[in-house]
Amino acid sequence: MNHSQKAVSDSGKCPVCGGTGWRLVKEQAEGYDIPLDFARPCTKCQGERRLEDRTGIPPQFHEATLERFGFDSYGQNMERLKTLVHNYFARYAELAKTGKGLYLWSKTAGSGKTFLACCLARSITIRYNLQIRFTTVPDYLALVADSYKRQQGAQDESEVFRRCPLLVLDDIGTQRSGEWQQQELFRIVNDRLNAGNITFFTSNMPPEKLNVDYRTIDRIRKAAVVLQMPEESIRLKKAQEEQACFVERMLM
């Protein structure tokens, strides 16, 4: 790797294309004596995008890492949570043996709980080359329901979420609380707990307030450390800052 590639790599951008998604290659063109530069899609970035597509992580979080999470964006001291999360990342190889995940909750929408879960999960993936998955609870239950409708013997696409080493189970508590939904949530939480697979939960309520039965709550508390995020919408704060900047530019 040359110095320019290393500099780009250290900045968090693709060392091949610098984050543009395109790379210049020399190719011989008809009618020309010397090769010309052509822009071609960056195969490295394409490969990484295909990987993110398989994980289910939302596109807006495809570049999420702990370095990108703004602990200093909040109006309160976040050093304790920052230290805990960074130490969890640093000691993941040890913690993976215990099967202990995290339960991030906040009543306030946009508080950063999903982003933080994705930042931590992707950082772990990059370091340990793990198979991870992301799904919201409503999406997972819809996938399970769809699998019931398939012909017998068809592949169960929901199985990967029960078996992957690390799962981000987003928005637990927003699902309907019918009998089969209760059963399927118990099954995924129980299966993952018994297998020692780690789960990061996000929710807008503490575990004891979830619309699931007591067995599922009990297993969630055993499977994850419960951490409350600040009751502060970073998403709204960012949107307001972007709007103010936009208005200011338009008035210049």
Secondary structure, DSSP 8 states (H G I E B T S, - for coil): --HHHHHHHHTTS-TTTTTSSEEEEEE--TT-SS-EEEEEE-HHHHHHHHHHHHHT--GGGTT--GGG--GGGSSS--HHHHHHHHHHHHTHHHHTTTT-EEEEE-SSTTSSHHHHHHHHHHHHHHHH---EEEEEHHHHHHHHHHHHHS-TTS--TTHHHHHSSEEEEE-TT-S---HHHHHHHHHHHHHHHHHT-EEEEEESS-GGGSSS-HHHHHHHHHHEEEEE--S--HHHHHHHHHHHHHHHHHT-
